[in-house]
Amino acid sequence: MKGVILAGGLGTRLYPLTKVTNKHLLPVYNKPMVFYPIQTLVRAGITDIMVVTGGPHCGHFLSILKNGQELGIKHLEYAYQENEGGIAEALSLARDFVDRDSCAVILGDNTTDYELSSDTANFTEGAMVFLKEVPDPERFGVPVFDQDNPELIAEIIEKPQNPPNNFAVIGLYIYDNQVFNFIDEIKPSNRGELEITDVNNHYAKARKLRFKKMEGFWRDAGTFDTLLEANNFWAKRKER
C-alpha cells in the first residue's frame, strides 16, 4: 500500500502565519505539522509516500523532509498542485505513483495517535473512511449509515444543516485504485473544486464504502483554536 499526504492550499484561515510558510510546516509542539501524518503512515508500515503540495512556499518541504529517511520513509516523492482544485484533484496527481496499488490518504493538517496498521493490513477492496464524533458535525461531511449492512455507509452529506448524527468524516481514507476512475467521473462543485465527498459517494453507491470509528486523539490543525489544541495535546503526550 502506498501513502499519500495532501499538503497543498494557502492556509488562509491561519493568516498571517501562513504568509511566510506552508500551513503544514507550522510547528505542532516540537515538530512540523506534516511530521504527524507521516508518522501515522510509517507506524502502519507504509513507507512509500508521496506528498502533494502547492502554493508559494512548496519548496520549503524539501529542506525539511529531504528524502524522508530520517522519518522512516524508504521512498519519497513530491507532486505540485497548481490551483486550489480540491482534495480529489490533489489526490489525482498521485495516480501514476499509486499505479495498481491501494493507497492510504491523509490530509497534512491531521494529527492523531490512532494506530492504522490493522486497517491497512486487512484492507482488500473498495474504500474506508474514518469517523470521529464531534460537537459540530455541520462543518464536516456526515455519514448516513446503511440500514441493511451495519458495516457500510449509504451516503455522505457534505456540511448538512441538520446532521443525522454527530459523526464527522475526517481527513483519513483508504482506497483501492478504482479511486482514480471515480475522480475522472465527478464534476467540480459550486466552489469550483473536485470534492472528495463525491468520490466517496461513488463508493457508497457501489456498496463498497466502509468505515471505522476512531478512538484516541484527532485534530485537523487548520484553525488557530485546533492548532492550539494539537500543540497542547502533543506537549502533554511528550511530558508523559
Helices and strands as residue ranges (DSSP letters): E 2-7, G 12-14, G 17-19, G 23-25, E 27-28, E 31-32, H 35-43, E 48-54, H 60-65, G 69-71, E 75-81, H 87-92, H 95-98, E 103-107, E 110-112, H 117-122, E 127-133, G 137-139, E 141-145, E 153-158, E 167-175, H 179-185, H 196-205, E 209-213, E 218-220, H 224-239
